[in-house]
């Protein structure tokens, strides 16, 4: 498989990016900025790695650039806050976010089930495939999951975790500076590297090629625990910027992505939240196994369905449609749990999240989904005919919940239930 083309020369690309960002900040200065905050308003502290192009890259002079850095600057400008970029290393990310070292991490952070357990992940802002990259022309027969194969990966990030899960027998070479991976591969110090399609597009596309796709990922901003107001405001701002095309222009400038979503922003957010619920199910299976509980719990599922109807009624949504959605979600959740390997529960018991913690996170996602459905209700009929839009919902669900056990029938059932609610006039 070929790498995505790098596009224009670096200088022209940098100029274009600067023009886009200046235009966004000028637009903010011409009316999008809220009333001036009090003098003692704290800065917006954004954690960023500086080693993950095209999301965050620190230059030799200490300046930062990248897609997420540009988004952070635009958001801070429209909210009238001074931006403070705080460097972090990937192995420290979760601990430093929990410690309050920064308000939000904006550095190509991958949406992952374990990251949903504390803090808040905003709506997704980009999508990419995690891939195994090799030198162009090198043989790939026989695969890379064997001790004789050396595979480079960034230490402490999502991709190291993925590499250890997908290539458990390979010899992993973890590096502390993500930017060093292309050189390791070029100089034959490793046989392959694990990266993603957006980062790979910043490499020399003539020297490397994609040998295998490992996972579908999406990127979001990870807001610190307790910063609920910031999470809600950032999500609202992102939705506005999706609607007015700002996020699309930034993706074109930094990610070289001009592909428009098949779904309107409001509906894409609904699908995103529905898929995140499923991302927690392998951990639910591990917690149940660790506690000696059965994976199938009809009483719990009935409770979830009843609660969904109550929550929908309170939000002005159709209760029976909400029951249908909850039943479809429960069936899909059961399938994902049953497909999760039994050894996911291995290791010390404190490494497996408590079932109560997981259920609290699921409940929070269910509440967010209801709010998103209420906001998006009526948009499906306006966007496209129902028979054309429902398959798009199913495809998006499969992409956002790339999990064993979650198949087309389950995605179709959830899509049908979502469409039933979304087609309801306001």
Number of C-alpha atoms within 10 A of each C-alpha: 11 12 19 18 14 18 11 11 8 11 9 11 16 15 11 15 21 15 13 19 20 14 14 23 20 15 15 19 14 10 10 15 17 12 10 10 11 8 6 6 11 12 14 21 20 26 26 28 25 27 23 20 25 23 26 21 22 17 11 7 6 8 10 17 19 23 26 28 24 24 22 23 21 22 23 22 21 21 20 21 18 14 18 17 22 16 18 20 17 21 14 11 21 15 10 18 21 16 12 15 18 21 25 28 29 24 30 27 26 21 23 17 17 13 15 20 19 17 19 22 23 22 24 21 19 20 19 16 17 24 23 24 26 25 23 16 9 12 11 13 7 7 12 22 17 13 13 11 17 20 27 28 29 27 19 16 19 19 21 20 14 16 25 15 10 14 19 14 15 18 19 23 18 17 16 16 16 20 17 14 24 24 12 18 21 17 10 13 14 22 23 31 27 24 27 22 20 25 19 26 19 19 19 14 17 12 14 22 22 23 21 17 16 18 17 18 21 21 22 22 26 29 28 24 17 14 14 13 10 16 23 14 14 21 18 14 15 21 18 15 17 17 14 11 12 19 19 20 20 22 20 16 22 22 22 20 15 12 9 8 10 13 17 15 18 19 23 20 22 24 27 19 24 23 23 20 21 27 23 23 24 25 22 28 28 27 23 20 18 21 14 9 12 9 16 17 10 10 8 11 17 15 10 19 22 15 18 25 21 16 18 21 14 12 15 11 22 16 21 16 19 25 21 21 25 23 20 23 24 22 17 22 24 22 21 23 25 17 16 19 13 14 9 15 22 12 10 8 13 8 11 20 18 17 17 11 13 20 14 12 18 21 16 15 18 21 17 16 19 21 17 18 24 19 15 23 22 17 18 24 15 10 14 12 11 16 10 10 18 22 16 15 24 23 16 20 28 20 18 23 21 16 21 14 16 21 17 13 12 21 22 20 20 28 24 23 21 26 25 19 23 23 18 16 12 12
